[in-house]
Amino acid sequence: MNIKELRNFAENEINYIDAKVSLLVYDFSNNKTILSVNPEQKVVSASTIKVPIMLTALQKVRYGSLKTDQRINVAGIEILEDTEVFERGEHGYSLDELLKWMIINSDNTATNVLIDLLSMEAVNSYCAELSLKSTHLERKMLDFDAIKEGRNNYTSAADLFTLFSNLYHKTLLPPDLCRYAYKVLNMQRDYSSALRYIADENMTAAHKTGGLDNLSHDVGIFSIPNHDYYFGCFVWDAVDHTEENPIAKRLIGRLSRAVYDYFSED
């Protein structure tokens, strides 16, 4: 698949689906944008907002106000019904554990505990320092009353490219903390979107998914031999929605597979 075929395929796929799409693909190996469809579009972030939350925590680790091995109590009242991690009830956990559960399992309880620890203001200040135009944390996870009141969490493909690009180049944080973040993102367990149609033991993916009613996202750095690339695909207002967002996830999977084929054949 050459670049023209890839772009035609992506255009046809996006035009075919009854949904809104933002897409950005960047080739780090050759320093050029491969695909770009509404990358600046501000979208409801779903769980992709957990990436800047993690990086805010690591910024505090950098300056010594937090440590990855410090213990943080998770009170029973903070444990959400959807957790698959904190079912044992109230316990103390290290910051390292909370960050990993937030990313690799997308656990909402861990996320809310971290939001309380850091504060929304700290997360938003960190995003502002990085000149992220669309990324804002306005509510905790599963706070549906906040959504009814008009408060939500937002980001864009371009903003998350800024985060992942700086993480890739180890300019976002000191190299050891960049490696830490990269390792955690590589541990993510959701294979339903960008990795849906890829079974390659030589591929690594430092990425984060996100999903809510009528939307699915997947964003991160995907690596195969000789190529590292950013893939960020955001799909929302998907008409034929079911609980698992199959149409949106299948689109992300098809686009991701086409990008993978393009780089594999290069």
Legacy VTK file of the C-alpha trace (Angstrom):
# vtk DataFile Version 3.0
C-alpha trace
ASCII
DATASET POLYDATA
POINTS 266 float
0.000 0.000 0.000
1.508 3.336 -1.047
0.695 6.708 0.489
-1.938 7.552 -2.120
-3.701 4.239 -1.587
-3.569 4.712 2.177
-5.083 8.185 1.973
-7.809 7.030 -0.413
-8.614 4.103 1.872
-8.830 6.359 4.938
-11.007 8.891 3.117
-13.406 6.192 1.936
-13.622 4.572 5.377
-14.287 7.887 7.117
-16.860 8.987 4.553
-18.661 5.663 4.800
-19.215 5.617 8.560
-22.125 7.529 10.089
-20.011 9.247 12.722
-17.597 12.108 13.237
-13.882 11.338 13.012
-10.619 13.026 13.890
-7.429 11.322 12.761
-3.732 12.101 12.911
-0.881 9.793 11.885
2.722 10.961 12.125
5.839 9.071 11.053
8.579 9.664 13.629
11.103 7.781 11.548
10.808 10.253 8.656
9.417 13.257 10.567
6.312 13.768 8.485
2.533 13.669 8.782
0.958 10.745 6.937
-2.755 11.305 7.589
-4.556 14.337 8.974
-8.332 14.684 9.319
-9.602 17.410 11.662
-6.699 16.915 14.112
-7.466 20.142 16.029
-11.092 19.154 16.671
-11.939 19.364 20.370
-13.608 16.121 21.431
-14.889 14.528 24.625
-11.800 12.695 25.790
-13.233 9.694 27.636
-10.323 7.776 29.196
-7.630 9.329 26.996
-7.615 12.148 29.587
-5.827 9.662 31.849
-2.602 10.235 29.914
-2.194 13.886 30.993
-3.284 12.890 34.511
-0.431 10.373 34.665
2.055 12.878 33.261
0.976 15.507 35.797
1.690 13.005 38.577
5.107 12.241 37.108
5.856 15.959 36.909
5.261 16.097 40.667
7.535 13.077 41.091
10.154 14.968 39.096
10.130 17.855 41.540
9.895 15.699 44.646
6.387 16.435 45.916
5.353 12.842 45.135
7.177 9.519 45.059
6.184 6.472 43.056
6.561 4.228 46.101
4.561 6.388 48.530
1.420 4.820 49.961
-1.984 6.320 49.215
-5.109 5.126 50.978
-8.108 4.212 48.834
-11.143 4.593 51.084
-14.153 2.345 50.689
-16.350 5.292 49.781
-14.072 6.043 46.820
-14.352 2.588 45.258
-16.636 2.637 42.215
-18.874 -0.240 41.206
-17.113 -0.771 37.877
-13.712 -1.539 39.409
-11.978 -4.839 38.754
-8.987 -3.837 40.857
-10.185 -2.560 44.241
-12.776 -5.228 44.998
-11.004 -6.164 48.262
-12.154 -2.919 49.808
-10.178 -0.201 51.559
-6.393 -0.575 51.341
-3.249 1.456 50.850
-1.635 1.414 47.420
1.539 2.909 46.018
1.385 5.762 43.547
3.024 3.370 41.084
0.125 0.916 41.428
-2.511 3.619 41.033
-0.869 4.999 37.893
-0.577 1.550 36.364
-4.175 0.568 37.136
-5.398 3.888 35.726
-3.639 3.243 32.423
-3.365 -0.497 31.870
-6.843 -1.356 33.170
-8.345 2.108 32.741
-9.615 1.830 36.314
-11.870 4.744 37.215
-11.415 4.387 40.970
-7.641 4.777 40.623
-8.215 7.760 38.353
-10.506 9.557 40.788
-8.122 8.953 43.688
-5.333 10.473 41.581
-7.475 13.450 40.594
-8.112 14.149 44.284
-4.408 13.723 45.045
-3.247 16.028 42.250
-6.284 18.352 41.875
-8.009 19.222 38.616
-6.306 22.607 38.716
-2.874 20.992 38.685
-3.738 18.801 35.698
-5.153 21.743 33.759
-2.196 23.958 34.663
0.183 21.279 33.403
-1.735 21.048 30.122
-1.701 24.844 29.786
2.066 24.908 30.337
2.405 22.554 27.379
0.171 24.853 25.260
-2.476 22.176 24.808
-5.395 24.067 23.298
-8.238 21.598 23.814
-7.295 19.426 26.777
-9.266 20.167 29.951
-10.206 18.072 32.981
-13.586 19.220 34.282
-15.033 16.177 36.041
-14.129 12.923 37.754
-14.798 9.544 36.180
-18.426 8.370 36.118
-19.645 11.762 37.356
-22.716 11.861 35.174
-24.241 14.719 37.166
-21.321 16.871 36.051
-22.063 15.997 32.433
-25.690 17.056 32.918
-24.386 20.334 34.328
-22.270 20.874 31.195
-18.890 19.830 32.577
-16.845 17.210 30.743
-13.282 16.255 29.844
-11.839 17.201 26.453
-8.815 16.773 24.250
-7.803 16.554 20.568
-5.646 14.407 18.326
-3.239 17.348 17.955
-2.953 17.888 21.716
-2.213 14.255 22.422
0.316 14.261 19.599
2.116 17.018 21.481
2.180 14.867 24.619
3.226 11.645 22.902
5.771 13.359 20.659
7.499 14.961 23.631
7.321 11.659 25.474
8.854 9.891 22.477
11.705 12.393 22.268
12.143 12.323 26.081
11.708 16.091 26.332
8.495 16.043 28.360
10.112 14.753 31.550
13.563 13.503 32.553
14.499 10.404 30.504
13.884 7.967 33.374
10.336 9.241 33.908
9.674 9.254 30.164
10.760 5.627 30.062
8.486 4.900 33.016
5.462 6.479 31.320
6.262 4.734 28.048
6.506 1.378 29.832
3.165 1.852 31.575
1.432 2.835 28.317
2.915 -0.268 26.691
1.177 -2.384 29.323
-2.351 -1.327 28.374
-4.693 -4.298 28.072
-7.331 -3.009 25.650
-6.876 -4.580 22.213
-10.357 -3.809 20.887
-9.558 -0.789 18.713
-6.191 0.091 17.145
-4.828 -3.411 17.768
-8.078 -5.124 16.801
-6.785 -6.568 13.522
-3.055 -6.706 14.261
-1.305 -9.799 15.592
2.388 -9.031 15.363
4.759 -10.007 18.149
7.242 -7.450 16.824
4.848 -4.537 17.393
4.733 -2.511 20.586
2.047 0.037 21.384
2.362 2.736 24.038
-1.244 3.851 23.798
-4.480 4.649 25.600
-8.039 3.882 24.609
-11.207 5.663 25.673
-14.877 4.904 25.283
-18.271 6.296 26.246
-21.723 6.103 24.721
-21.393 6.674 20.969
-17.642 7.241 20.979
-14.370 5.342 20.952
-10.795 6.620 20.825
-7.325 5.102 20.599
-4.129 7.107 20.633
-0.432 6.506 21.131
2.913 5.505 19.691
3.030 2.287 17.692
6.347 0.684 16.836
7.370 -1.977 14.348
10.895 -2.714 13.099
12.248 0.407 11.351
9.192 2.545 12.071
7.772 4.408 15.056
4.569 6.312 14.430
1.852 8.229 16.232
-1.682 7.045 15.577
-4.556 9.005 17.073
-8.110 8.219 16.001
-11.186 9.701 17.684
-14.696 8.633 16.681
-17.845 10.121 18.189
-21.561 10.525 17.422
-21.545 6.983 16.031
-25.162 6.344 15.050
-25.289 2.546 15.232
-24.044 2.487 18.798
-24.114 -0.508 21.102
-22.521 -0.857 24.504
-19.220 -1.989 23.030
-19.074 0.688 20.285
-18.391 -1.917 17.574
-18.772 0.405 14.588
-16.404 3.011 15.997
-13.928 0.407 17.191
-14.012 -1.429 13.876
-13.288 1.809 12.028
-10.331 2.528 14.303
-9.158 -1.034 13.774
-9.405 -0.835 9.985
-7.587 2.489 9.823
-4.923 1.257 12.208
-4.427 -1.922 10.191
-4.081 0.073 6.971
-1.455 2.316 8.578
0.350 -0.769 9.876
0.308 -2.303 6.386
1.645 0.933 4.905
4.611 1.031 7.258
5.192 -2.734 7.067
5.464 -2.596 3.280
7.622 0.539 3.241
LINES 1 267
266 0 1 2 3 4 5 6 7 8 9 10 11 12 13 14 15 16 17 18 19 20 21 22 23 24 25 26 27 28 29 30 31 32 33 34 35 36 37 38 39 40 41 42 43 44 45 46 47 48 49 50 51 52 53 54 55 56 57 58 59 60 61 62 63 64 65 66 67 68 69 70 71 72 73 74 75 76 77 78 79 80 81 82 83 84 85 86 87 88 89 90 91 92 93 94 95 96 97 98 99 100 101 102 103 104 105 106 107 108 109 110 111 112 113 114 115 116 117 118 119 120 121 122 123 124 125 126 127 128 129 130 131 132 133 134 135 136 137 138 139 140 141 142 143 144 145 146 147 148 149 150 151 152 153 154 155 156 157 158 159 160 161 162 163 164 165 166 167 168 169 170 171 172 173 174 175 176 177 178 179 180 181 182 183 184 185 186 187 188 189 190 191 192 193 194 195 196 197 198 199 200 201 202 203 204 205 206 207 208 209 210 211 212 213 214 215 216 217 218 219 220 221 222 223 224 225 226 227 228 229 230 231 232 233 234 235 236 237 238 239 240 241 242 243 244 245 246 247 248 249 250 251 252 253 254 255 256 257 258 259 260 261 262 263 264 265
